[in-house]
Amino acid sequence: MADAASKERPIPAALAHLVADDEGVSSRTSREQERCENSCGIMLMPPERYAAAIRDVIFDSKDRAMLAREQHAEYLLESLGTMPSSYAGYGASLPWVAYWTTHSLDLLQALPDDSDIRHKVGRLVTETVQAASGGLCGGPGQEAHLAATYAGSLALMASGSRAGFLSLNRPRLYKWMYGLKAPRTGSLVVHQPDGEADARAVYSVVIAATLHGLLTPELVRGFSWFLQACQTHEGGFSGEPHGEGHGAYTYCSAAGLTLLRGWGSLHGGGGVRLLRLFRWLSRRQMQMEGGFQGRTHKLVDGCYSWWHGGTCRVIQVAARQLLGMSPLRPAAFEGAARALPDEVVQSALQPPPLDTSAGAAQPPPLSALPAIYETSRRLVASRERTAGAAAAGEHPLAAQSPPALSALDLAQLKAIAEGRLSALNSVALQQYVLRCCQQQEGGLRDKPGVRADLYHSCYCLSGLSAAQHDAAGDRLRDCSAVSSAASSDAACRSPAEPLPEGGDEVPGVFGSPSNGLPPVDVLCNVRLDRSEQCLVWRATLPRASHDALMAAATHDAASVAHDAWAARVAST
């Protein structure tokens, strides 16, 4: 798109040179990108222009973009009561609704400080959606699912429901998760039967097991090995090996590897993996809009403010791990990662056993086997092809040993770890969330022209918090501080220069000083103080080995079956 054409479009003059260039070839993708830039450009105009068109942008008395806390809180609080009929489709996502709502209200510091909310969430998780198998399901009477288990666990954390946290049947939860392990891949299926086996399944189990004190060498065997295999040649992560890098899968993989200390050693591949991810992420922040796209050649989307913005923060945690540096500040999940026994870390890095019957505490139903074995077959066959090509010298990307880190690589990793270099332009991201993602009636959204929903409200606010607390991303990055030779690298380029908003009165906070949000634990996406609180709760739980947990779950299941039989006899 030429500069002359951009002058006729509703794009702020300061950003006109950053519109996408279709190089003279119009396509459906380039036309959609132009429409998206136009809709965002209107929202990014100075407040004295396009006043009628930017009705969804809320300004304070000094014409600075302002977070509409009251409107968003009112929108979210409605979800804690009787929901309208338009939400009928959420009947299979009750733990998600509970998490999105409570976490969003918690970030806005508008979560009612009473026992009623904690009681509601605790009862929902422990009485309504915990299945007899031990996992959590999307709604009453449904099958247990790893995504619902992840969401329900975070809902307990976000709401502060200690009673619900301690009421979960841990042995049954452990046995159910262990029974989902997919043979030969190192991953898990998200449910039985016929569930997908991908990176989000691994991350969901790592979060649930970390939270409830259930990480054992037997459970995590092959997890880090699988997640490493999901990294693409570009640097992002796909759902399974040899796919396309995607925002949510990238966050799940990066956070999972960091929680398991599974990046590998600094010079044994870990440093290279992290820098590849860093450079891929730096290319996902849109130049003109300021938000993130989920994949290459896709449109900006508010939810990736967290999936990518949060990953930018995870990279700093991972870099400090690789370099042996202390954590920047305490957090339950970072502390849990550092405290993992070496046997757990090493087990996660090992490939899964070749025996397809090993690793499953209880063989999956026959109807699940075709999907599991198909995933296993494709992964193993792909790895065998790659290994064979590498041995024959035919595959340049399949080196037998990781490339050595250069002095520049080490300098960049150190700068990332110390907060002097970031893949995130935090001011541009905050500007996108505040000016393009807010709906005046309440709630946050994907992009202008799209209605707000609970999902985007949650992840836009999480991304806003991550950007506000990014150590390096609140200024344009100067790569000369690292090395002049790096100035041409994408990792050292900054997205759009933000429009002036009258100066930041609060460090790191764009727009009105009232926009500040509390920090989140970047490894699990709940407020940092909530994750620290859960560390205290977890310390009260008894530590148990794999065998002890499996025995307790078996004994518990027998007791439940006996009680059900006795009840039936009594009723007759």
C-alpha positions in Angstrom: 0.0 0.0 0.0 1.7 3.2 -1.1 2.2 6.2 1.1 0.0 8.3 -1.1 -2.9 5.9 -0.6 -2.3 5.9 3.1 -2.8 9.7 3.3 -6.3 9.3 2.1 -7.1 6.7 4.7 -8.1 7.4 8.3 -4.6 6.7 9.7 -2.9 9.1 12.1 0.0 11.0 10.4 2.4 9.6 13.0 1.6 6.0 11.9 0.9 6.5 8.2 4.4 5.2 7.3 3.7 1.9 9.2 0.7 0.6 7.3 1.2 -2.8 5.6 2.7 -2.9 2.2 1.1 -5.3 -0.3 4.0 -4.6 -2.8 1.5 -3.8 -5.5 -0.3 -7.2 -5.4 -3.8 -7.0 -3.9 -5.1 -10.1 -2.3 -7.9 -11.1 0.1 -5.4 -11.0 3.0 -4.0 -7.5 2.1 -7.6 -6.1 1.7 -8.6 -7.5 5.1 -5.5 -6.0 6.6 -6.3 -2.6 5.1 -9.8 -2.6 6.5 -8.5 -3.6 9.9 -5.9 -0.8 9.8 -8.6 1.7 8.8 -10.9 0.7 11.7 -8.0 0.8 14.2 -6.6 4.1 12.6 -9.9 5.9 13.4 -9.6 4.8 17.1 -6.0 5.9 17.3 -6.8 9.4 16.0 -6.1 12.4 18.4 -9.3 13.0 20.5 -10.1 16.3 18.7 -10.6 14.4 15.4 -13.2 11.8 14.5 -15.0 12.5 17.8 -18.2 10.8 16.6 -16.4 7.8 15.2 -14.4 7.0 18.3 -17.3 6.8 20.7 -15.8 3.6 22.2 -12.6 5.4 23.3 -12.9 6.8 26.8 -10.8 9.8 27.6 -10.1 11.5 31.0 -10.2 15.3 31.5 -6.7 15.6 30.0 -7.7 13.7 26.8 -5.7 10.6 27.8 -7.1 7.2 27.1 -8.7 5.8 30.2 -9.7 2.3 31.3 -13.4 2.2 31.9 -13.2 0.3 35.1 -16.8 0.8 36.3 -18.4 -0.2 32.9 -16.2 -3.3 32.6 -16.9 -4.3 36.2 -20.6 -4.0 35.7 -20.5 -6.0 32.5 -18.5 -8.8 34.3 -20.6 -8.9 37.5 -23.6 -9.7 35.4 -21.9 -13.0 34.5 -21.8 -14.1 38.1 -25.5 -14.1 38.4 -28.2 -15.5 36.1 -26.9 -15.2 32.6 -29.0 -14.1 29.6 -30.2 -16.7 27.0 -27.5 -15.5 24.6 -25.0 -17.3 26.9 -26.6 -20.7 26.5 -23.6 -21.9 24.5 -21.4 -21.4 27.6 -23.2 -24.3 29.3 -20.2 -26.5 28.4 -17.7 -23.9 29.6 -18.7 -23.2 33.2 -15.2 -23.3 34.7 -14.0 -21.0 31.9 -16.8 -18.5 32.6 -15.9 -18.6 36.3 -12.2 -18.0 35.6 -12.6 -15.3 33.0 -15.0 -13.4 35.2 -13.3 -13.7 38.5 -9.8 -13.0 37.1 -11.0 -10.0 35.2 -12.8 -8.5 38.2 -9.7 -9.3 40.3 -7.5 -7.3 37.9 -9.9 -4.4 38.0 -9.8 -4.7 41.8 -13.6 -5.0 41.6 -14.1 -8.6 42.8 -16.5 -8.5 45.7 -14.6 -9.1 48.9 -17.0 -11.5 50.5 -17.3 -15.2 51.0 -20.3 -15.6 48.6 -18.1 -15.4 45.5 -15.5 -17.8 47.0 -18.3 -20.2 48.0 -20.0 -20.1 44.6 -16.8 -20.8 42.7 -15.7 -23.5 45.2 -19.1 -25.3 44.9 -19.0 -25.0 41.2 -15.7 -26.7 40.9 -15.9 -29.4 43.6 -19.6 -30.2 43.5 -20.9 -29.3 40.0 -18.1 -30.0 37.5 -15.7 -32.5 39.2 -16.5 -35.7 37.5 -16.4 -39.1 39.2 -13.1 -39.8 37.3 -11.4 -37.0 39.1 -11.0 -34.4 36.4 -13.2 -31.3 35.9 -15.8 -31.1 33.1 -17.4 -28.2 31.3 -20.8 -28.6 32.9 -22.9 -31.1 35.0 -23.0 -34.6 33.6 -20.3 -34.0 31.0 -17.0 -35.8 30.4 -13.9 -34.6 32.2 -11.6 -32.4 30.1 -8.1 -31.0 30.6 -9.1 -27.5 29.5 -11.9 -27.4 32.0 -9.6 -28.8 34.7 -7.1 -26.0 33.9 -9.8 -23.3 34.0 -11.4 -24.6 37.2 -8.0 -24.7 39.0 -7.3 -21.1 38.0 -10.9 -20.1 39.0 -10.2 -21.4 42.5 -7.0 -19.3 42.6 -8.5 -16.1 41.2 -11.5 -16.2 43.6 -9.4 -17.1 46.6 -11.5 -20.2 47.3 -9.3 -22.0 49.8 -12.1 -24.4 50.8 -12.7 -25.4 47.2 -8.9 -25.8 46.7 -8.6 -28.1 49.6 -11.8 -30.1 48.8 -10.6 -31.4 45.4 -10.0 -35.1 45.4 -6.3 -35.1 44.6 -5.6 -38.8 44.2 -8.5 -39.2 41.7 -7.4 -36.1 39.8 -3.9 -37.5 39.6 -5.0 -40.9 38.4 -7.3 -39.4 35.7 -4.5 -37.1 34.4 -2.0 -40.0 34.3 -4.5 -42.1 32.4 -4.6 -39.5 29.6 -0.9 -39.9 28.7 -0.5 -40.6 25.0 1.9 -43.5 24.4 5.1 -42.7 22.6 4.5 -39.0 22.1 5.1 -37.5 25.5 1.9 -35.6 25.3 -1.6 -36.3 26.6 -5.1 -36.4 25.2 -7.4 -33.7 26.5 -10.2 -36.1 27.2 -11.3 -39.7 26.6 -12.2 -41.0 24.2 -10.8 -39.5 21.0 -9.2 -36.3 22.5 -6.5 -34.3 20.8 -3.0 -34.6 22.0 -1.2 -31.3 21.9 0.8 -28.6 23.8 -2.2 -27.1 25.6 -2.9 -30.5 27.1 0.6 -30.7 28.5 0.5 -27.1 29.9 -2.9 -27.7 31.5 -1.6 -30.8 33.3 1.5 -29.0 34.4 -0.5 -26.1 35.9 -3.0 -28.4 37.6 -0.3 -30.7 39.0 1.8 -27.8 40.1 -1.1 -26.1 41.9 -2.2 -29.3 43.6 1.3 -30.7 44.4 1.0 -33.6 42.0 4.1 -33.3 39.8 5.8 -36.7 39.8 8.5 -38.1 37.5 6.0 -40.7 36.2 3.4 -38.0 35.3 5.7 -35.6 33.5 7.8 -38.2 31.6 8.4 -36.8 28.1 6.6 -33.5 28.6 9.6 -31.2 27.9 10.7 -33.5 25.1 7.4 -33.1 23.4 7.1 -29.3 23.9 10.6 -28.8 22.5 9.6 -30.8 19.4 6.6 -28.4 18.9 8.9 -25.4 18.2 8.9 -24.5 14.5 11.9 -23.3 12.4 10.5 -19.8 12.7 10.7 -19.9 16.5 7.1 -20.1 17.5 5.4 -23.2 18.8 2.6 -25.3 17.2 0.1 -27.6 18.9 2.1 -30.6 17.8 5.4 -31.1 16.1 5.8 -29.9 12.5 2.8 -27.5 12.6 2.5 -23.7 12.3 3.5 -21.4 15.1 0.5 -20.0 16.9 0.0 -17.6 19.8 -1.8 -19.7 22.4 0.2 -22.8 21.7 3.4 -20.7 22.0 2.4 -19.4 25.4 1.4 -22.9 26.6 4.7 -24.3 25.4 6.9 -21.5 26.7 5.3 -21.4 30.1 5.2 -25.2 30.3 8.9 -25.5 29.5 9.7 -22.8 32.1 7.7 -24.5 34.8 9.4 -27.8 34.1 12.9 -26.1 33.6 12.8 -27.9 30.3 14.4 -25.5 27.9 17.7 -27.5 28.2 21.0 -26.1 29.3 22.2 -22.7 28.1 24.7 -24.2 25.6 22.8 -27.4 25.0 20.1 -25.9 22.9 18.1 -23.9 25.5 19.7 -20.5 24.6 19.1 -21.0 20.9 15.5 -22.1 21.4 14.8 -19.0 23.6 16.3 -16.6 21.1 14.4 -18.1 18.2 11.2 -17.6 20.1 12.2 -14.0 21.0 12.8 -13.1 17.4 9.5 -14.7 16.3 7.5 -12.9 18.9 9.1 -9.5 17.9 7.5 -10.0 14.4 4.0 -10.7 15.7 3.4 -7.2 17.1 1.7 -5.2 14.4 3.5 -2.0 13.4 0.5 0.3 12.9 -2.1 -1.1 15.3 0.2 -1.9 18.2 -1.5 -5.2 19.1 -0.5 -8.7 18.3 -1.5 -11.1 15.5 -1.7 -14.8 16.4 0.1 -16.2 13.4 2.0 -14.9 10.3 -0.2 -12.9 7.9 -3.2 -12.8 10.3 -5.1 -9.8 11.7 -4.5 -8.2 15.0 -6.6 -9.7 17.9 -7.0 -8.4 21.4 -6.7 -11.8 23.1 -3.1 -12.1 21.9 -2.3 -9.1 24.1 -1.9 -11.9 26.7 -0.9 -15.0 24.6 2.0 -13.1 23.1 2.4 -10.3 25.6 2.5 -12.8 28.4 5.0 -14.9 26.5 7.3 -11.9 26.2 7.3 -11.8 30.0 7.8 -15.6 30.3 11.0 -15.3 28.1 12.6 -13.1 30.8 11.8 -15.7 33.5 13.2 -18.4 31.2 16.4 -16.4 30.4 17.1 -15.9 34.1 16.7 -19.7 34.6 19.1 -20.5 31.9 21.7 -18.0 33.1 21.3 -19.1 36.7 20.1 -15.7 37.9 17.7 -15.3 40.8 14.0 -14.5 40.1 13.1 -10.8 39.8 10.3 -11.1 42.4 8.6 -14.0 44.2 5.8 -15.9 42.6 4.3 -19.2 43.5 4.7 -20.8 40.1 8.2 -19.5 39.5 9.2 -20.6 43.0 7.6 -24.0 42.3 9.7 -24.4 39.1 12.9 -23.6 40.9 12.1 -26.0 43.7 11.3 -29.0 41.4 13.4 -32.1 42.2 16.0 -32.8 39.5 14.5 -36.2 39.0 11.2 -34.5 37.8 13.1 -32.2 35.5 15.1 -35.0 34.0 12.1 -37.2 33.5 10.3 -34.5 31.6 13.3 -34.1 29.3 13.4 -37.9 28.5 11.6 -39.3 25.5 8.5 -41.4 26.5 8.9 -45.2 26.6 8.5 -47.0 23.3 6.3 -49.6 24.8 2.8 -48.3 24.0 1.3 -49.9 27.0 3.6 -48.1 29.4 2.7 -44.8 30.9 -1.0 -45.4 31.1 -2.2 -46.2 34.6 -5.4 -47.5 33.1 -5.6 -48.4 29.4 -7.8 -46.0 27.5 -11.1 -47.2 26.1 -10.9 -49.0 22.8 -12.8 -46.2 21.1 -9.9 -43.8 22.1 -7.1 -45.9 20.8 -7.3 -45.1 17.0 -6.9 -41.3 17.7 -4.1 -41.8 20.2 -2.2 -44.3 18.0 -2.7 -42.1 14.9 -1.2 -39.1 16.8 1.6 -41.4 18.0 2.2 -42.8 14.6 2.5 -39.5 12.9 4.8 -38.1 15.5 7.1 -41.1 15.5 7.1 -41.4 11.7 8.0 -37.7 11.3 10.8 -38.0 13.8 12.2 -41.1 12.1 12.1 -39.3 8.7 13.8 -36.2 10.1 16.5 -38.4 11.8 17.1 -40.4 8.7 17.4 -37.2 6.5 19.8 -35.7 9.0 22.0 -38.8 9.1 22.2 -38.6 5.3 23.1 -34.9 5.4 19.9 -34.0 3.6 18.1 -31.9 6.2 19.8 -28.6 7.2 17.3 -27.9 9.9 17.8 -31.3 11.7 21.3 -30.8 13.1 22.5 -33.5 15.4 23.8 -30.9 17.9 22.5 -27.4 18.6 24.4 -24.5 17.1 26.9 -22.8 19.4 25.9 -19.5 21.1 27.8 -16.5 19.8 29.0 -13.7 22.0 26.1 -11.6 20.6 23.6 -14.3 21.5 24.9 -14.4 25.1 24.8 -10.6 25.3 21.2 -10.6 24.1 20.1 -13.3 26.5 21.7 -11.4 29.4 20.0 -8.2 28.3 16.6 -10.0 28.2 17.2 -11.5 31.6 18.1 -8.1 33.1 15.1 -6.4 31.5 17.1 -4.2 29.1 15.8 -5.9 26.0 12.2 -7.0 25.3 10.3 -8.4 22.3 7.4 -6.2 23.5 6.6 -2.5 22.8 4.5 -2.2 25.9 3.3 1.3 25.2 2.0 0.4 21.8 0.2 -2.6 23.2 -1.4 -0.6 26.0 -2.5 1.9 23.4 -4.2 -0.8 21.3 -6.0 -2.3 24.3 -7.2 1.0 25.7 -8.2 2.7 22.4 -9.2 -0.2 20.2 -10.5 -3.0 22.5 -12.8 -1.2 24.9 -16.6 -1.3 24.4 -18.3 1.8 25.9 -21.1 -0.3 27.4 -18.5 -2.5 29.1 -16.3 -5.4 28.2 -13.3 -5.7 25.9 -13.1 -7.1 22.4 -11.0 -8.6 19.6 -10.8 -5.4 17.5 -13.0 -2.4 16.5 -16.3 -3.5 15.1 -16.5 -6.8 17.1 -18.7 -7.2 20.2 -17.1 -7.6 23.6 -17.1 -11.0 25.3 -15.8 -12.6 28.5 -12.9 -14.3 26.8 -11.5 -11.2 25.3 -12.2 -9.1 28.4 -10.0 -11.5 30.4 -7.1 -11.7 28.1 -7.1 -8.0 27.1 -6.9 -7.1 30.7 -4.2 -9.7 31.4 -2.2 -8.4 28.4 -2.6 -4.8 29.7 -1.2 -5.8 33.1 1.7 -7.7 31.5 2.6 -4.6 29.4 2.4 -2.2 32.3 4.8 -4.4 34.3 7.3 -5.2 31.5 10.7 -4.1 32.6 12.1 -3.2 29.2 9.1 -2.8 26.9 8.0 0.7 28.0 10.7 2.3 25.9 11.9 2.0 22.4 14.7 -0.6 22.3 18.2 0.6 21.5 20.2 -2.4 20.3 23.4 -0.4 20.3 23.5 -1.2 24.1 23.8 -4.8 23.2 25.8 -4.8 20.0 25.8 -2.6 16.9 25.8 -5.7 14.7 22.4 -6.6 16.0 20.6 -3.5 14.8 19.3 -5.2 11.7 17.8 -8.0 13.6 14.0 -8.2 14.0 14.5 -8.7 17.7 15.8 -5.2 17.9 13.2 -3.4 15.9 10.3 -1.7 17.7 6.7 -1.5 16.6 4.9 1.8 16.0 6.0 4.9 18.0 3.0 5.5 20.3 0.9 8.6 19.9 1.6 11.1 22.7 -0.9 11.1 25.5 0.3 14.0 27.7 3.1 12.0 29.4 3.1 9.1 31.8 2.5 10.2 35.3 2.8 6.6 36.5 5.9 4.6 35.4 5.0 2.0 32.8 1.3 3.0 32.6 0.1 4.5 29.3 -2.7 7.1 29.3 -4.6 8.0 32.5 -2.7 7.3 35.7 -5.9 5.4 36.9 -5.2 2.7 34.2 -2.7 0.8 36.4 -3.5 -2.9 37.1 -1.9 -5.2 39.6 0.8 -7.6 38.2 -0.1 -11.1 37.1 2.0 -14.3 37.6 3.1 -14.7 34.0 3.3 -18.5 34.2 -0.3 -19.1 35.1 -2.2 -15.8 34.5 -3.7 -15.0 37.9 -2.8 -12.0 40.1 0.6 -12.4 41.5 -0.6 -12.1 45.1 -3.2 -14.9 44.4 -0.5 -17.3 43.2 1.6 -16.5 46.2 -1.4 -17.2 48.4 -1.8 -20.6 46.7 1.8 -21.5 47.5 0.8 -21.2 51.2 -2.2 -23.4 50.6 -0.2 -26.0 48.7 2.3 -26.2 51.6 -0.5 -27.7 53.8 -1.0 -30.6 51.3 0.7 -33.9 52.0 3.4 -34.9 49.5 2.8 -38.2 47.9 4.6 -40.4 45.4 3.1 -41.8 42.2 2.4 -45.2 43.8 0.8 -43.7 46.8 -1.5 -41.4 44.8 -2.5 -44.3 42.5 -3.2 -46.6 45.5 -5.3 -43.9 47.2 -7.3 -43.2 44.1 -8.0 -46.9 43.6 -9.1 -47.3 47.2 -11.2 -44.2 47.0 -12.9 -45.4 43.8 -13.7 -48.8 45.5 -15.2 -46.9 48.5 -17.3 -44.8 46.2 -18.5 -47.8 44.3 -19.4 -49.7 47.5 -21.3 -46.6 48.9 -23.3 -46.4 45.6 -24.1 -50.2 45.8 -25.1 -49.8 49.4 -27.4 -46.9 48.6 -29.1 -48.9 45.8 -29.6 -51.8 48.1 -31.1 -49.6 50.8 -33.5 -47.9 48.4 -34.9 -51.3 47.3 
